[in-house]
Structure formats: structure tokens, C-alpha cells
């Protein structure tokens, strides 16, 4: 049983990585002059949509969690609406946190919000797919010894690693902005997505 779960988890993670790498190429088929540096907002939206779609599809196919006892249509619709509400709440919450940590409030609001969306995609969407909108299950998984399966362990590691990676990626941004290597092709200094240290 555990070997099967490990293989399914490996294939799931490989497909998620493949969807991220696919987000580099798909927009270039539909948009003229697409480049990640110049149209980074489009890339963030594409990456978020692809990762969300792949997560939803994989968790529907693989079904790592035990299905709910209730299978009525109204229960499923309510559950999907709660999941959407939790995702939007996490986006807004992360946006507020980024602004409190120093992201510009007005100048780069779209970039900061899209960064919150992409981080929510990597943290909240897998939690919603695996655990659903059950806050007790979330608290159990993210408590000290609450992990009961390899899927929940992977979820815990991925979520914590995403937050640490976002912080470490933003850490050097305010250090030295007057360096020539930071000048973009347009000629102005890059400001990054957020300035949270």
C-alpha cells in the first residue's frame, strides 16, 4: 500500500512540475512577443491556472483521501463554494501580509496580488484538494505530529517549503538596487514583486 502511495505521489508531483514548465511555453502560442520578463503578469496567471487545473484533475483521478459520506449534489456544490471562498480568503490574507511586510500598497498592487495568488495556488489549493474545507483537518495536519499519511506529509512539506522559498526569494530584494545587473531591458530598475523582509 505504501509503495503504491509513494508512486502515485511521485507521479502527481512530477505532473505538477510539468505543468509549471508548460506554463513557460503555452502563452507563446497564443500571445505575440511573449516573454516571461516583459509579460510576467500573464505568466503568473497562466502558471497559477495550470497548477490549479492539474492539482484538481490529479486529486480527482488519484483520490488520495477517503470520500465523504455525503454524496448529494447540494453537499458537493456547497463544498466547492467553500473551497473557492477559502482560496480567495487566502489570496487576500497573503496580500495583506505582503503589504504589511513592505510591498507597495498602491504602485504594484496587481503584482503583489498575483504573487499572493501564485503562493495560494502552491499552498492552499493542494490543502483544499486533499483535506477539503475542513479546518480541523488543516489544524491536525499542520500541528506537530498530526500527519497520518504520506499525502499529508507531502502537503505539509510542500506548503512550508513554498512559504520559506517565497521569503528567501524576497529577502535579497532591498539590499542593493543600484547595481547595473538589475536594470531591465526597458532601462528602469526592477522593483520585484514584493519587498518583504
C-alpha positions in Angstrom: 0.0 0.0 0.0 2.7 2.4 0.9 4.7 1.7 -2.3 1.6 2.4 -4.3 1.0 5.7 -2.5 4.7 6.7 -3.0 4.5 6.1 -6.7 1.2 7.9 -7.0 2.6 10.8 -5.1 5.7 10.9 -7.2 3.7 10.9 -10.4 1.4 13.6 -9.0 4.4 15.9 -8.2 6.1 15.2 -11.5 2.9 16.3 -13.3 2.7 19.4 -11.2 6.3 20.3 -12.1 5.5 19.5 -15.8 2.5 21.9 -15.6 4.8 24.7 -14.3 7.3 24.1 -17.1 4.4 24.0 -19.6 3.4 27.5 -18.4 6.6 28.8 -20.0 5.6 27.6 -23.4 1.7 27.7 -23.7 1.3 31.6 -23.6 3.8 31.9 -26.5 1.4 30.0 -28.8 -1.5 32.4 -28.0 0.3 35.8 -27.5 2.7 37.6 -29.8 6.0 38.7 -28.3 5.5 36.7 -25.1 8.5 36.7 -22.7 8.5 36.0 -19.0 10.4 39.1 -18.2 8.2 41.5 -20.2 4.8 39.9 -19.6 5.4 38.3 -16.2 1.8 39.0 -15.1 0.5 36.9 -17.9 2.9 34.2 -17.0 1.8 34.3 -13.3 -1.8 33.9 -14.3 -1.0 31.1 -16.7 1.1 29.3 -14.2 -1.5 29.6 -11.4 -4.3 28.4 -13.7 -2.3 25.4 -15.0 -1.1 24.3 -11.5 -4.7 24.6 -10.1 -6.1 22.7 -13.0 -3.5 19.9 -12.7 -4.0 19.7 -8.9 -7.8 19.4 -9.3 -7.5 16.9 -12.0 -4.9 14.8 -10.3 -6.7 14.7 -6.9 -10.0 13.8 -8.7 -8.3 10.9 -10.5 -5.9 9.7 -7.8 -8.3 10.3 -4.9 -5.8 10.1 -2.0 -8.3 10.9 0.6 -11.4 9.0 1.8 -14.5 10.2 0.1 -17.2 12.0 2.1 -20.2 10.0 3.3 -22.5 12.6 1.8 -22.6 12.5 -1.9 -25.6 14.7 -2.7 -25.3 17.4 -5.3 -26.0 20.2 -2.8 -23.3 19.0 -0.5 -20.8 18.9 -3.3 -21.8 22.3 -4.6 -21.5 23.7 -1.0 -18.1 22.1 -0.6 -16.8 23.6 -3.9 -18.1 27.0 -3.0 -16.4 26.8 0.4 -13.2 25.8 -1.2 -13.4 28.8 -3.6 -14.1 31.1 -0.7 -11.1 29.7 1.3 -8.9 30.2 -1.8 -10.0 33.8 -2.2 -9.6 34.4 1.5 -6.1 33.0 1.4 -5.2 35.3 -1.5 -6.5 38.4 0.3 -4.8 37.3 3.5 -1.5 36.8 1.9 -1.8 40.1 0.0 -2.3 41.9 3.3 0.6 40.1 4.9 2.9 41.1 1.9 1.8 44.7 2.2 2.5 44.6 6.0 5.9 43.2 5.2 6.7 46.1 2.9 5.2 45.6 -0.5 4.0 48.8 -2.1 0.4 49.4 -1.3 -0.7 51.3 -4.4 2.1 51.2 -7.0 2.4 47.4 -7.5 -0.9 46.2 -6.2 -1.5 43.9 -9.2 1.9 42.3 -9.0 1.6 41.8 -5.2 -1.9 40.3 -5.5 -0.8 38.0 -8.3 2.1 36.9 -6.1 -0.4 36.1 -3.4 -2.5 34.2 -5.9 0.5 32.1 -7.0 1.6 31.4 -3.5 -2.0 30.4 -2.6 -2.0 28.2 -5.6 1.0 26.3 -4.3 -0.2 26.2 -0.7 -3.9 26.5 -0.3 -5.1 24.6 -3.5 -3.4 21.3 -2.6 -4.7 21.6 1.0 -8.2 22.2 -0.3 -7.9 19.3 -2.8 -6.6 16.9 -0.2 -8.3 18.0 3.0 -11.3 20.0 1.7 -12.7 22.9 3.6 -12.3 21.1 7.0 -10.4 23.5 9.3 -10.0 20.7 11.9 -8.2 18.6 9.4 -6.0 21.5 8.4 -5.0 22.1 12.1 -4.4 18.4 12.5 -2.1 18.2 9.5 -0.1 21.4 10.4 0.2 20.6 14.1 3.3 19.0 15.4 2.5 15.2 15.0 -0.8 15.3 13.1 0.2 13.8 9.8 -1.4 10.4 9.2 -0.5 9.6 5.6 2.3 10.2 3.1 0.0 12.5 1.2 -0.5 14.7 4.3 3.3 14.6 4.9 3.9 15.8 1.3 1.3 18.5 1.7 2.9 19.8 4.9 6.4 19.8 3.4 5.2 21.5 0.1 3.3 24.2 2.0 6.1 25.0 4.4 8.7 24.9 1.6 6.6 27.3 -0.5 6.5 29.9 2.3 10.2 29.6 3.1 11.0 29.8 -0.6 8.9 32.9 -1.1 10.6 34.6 1.9 14.1 33.6 0.8 13.4 34.8 -2.7 12.3 38.2 -1.5 14.9 38.5 1.2 17.7 40.0 -1.0 15.4 42.4 -2.9 16.0 45.5 -0.8 19.8 45.0 -0.3 21.3 46.9 -3.3 19.1 48.3 -6.1 21.7 50.5 -7.9 23.6 47.6 -9.5 23.9 47.5 -13.3 22.8 43.9 -13.4 19.4 44.9 -12.0 18.5 47.2 -14.9 15.8 45.7 -17.1 15.7 46.0 -21.0 13.4 49.0 -20.6 16.1 50.8 -18.7 14.5 51.3 -15.4 15.3 49.4 -12.2 13.4 46.3 -11.4 11.3 46.5 -8.3 10.5 42.9 -7.8 7.1 41.6 -6.8 7.3 42.3 -3.1 9.7 43.8 -0.6 9.1 41.8 2.5 11.9 41.3 4.9 
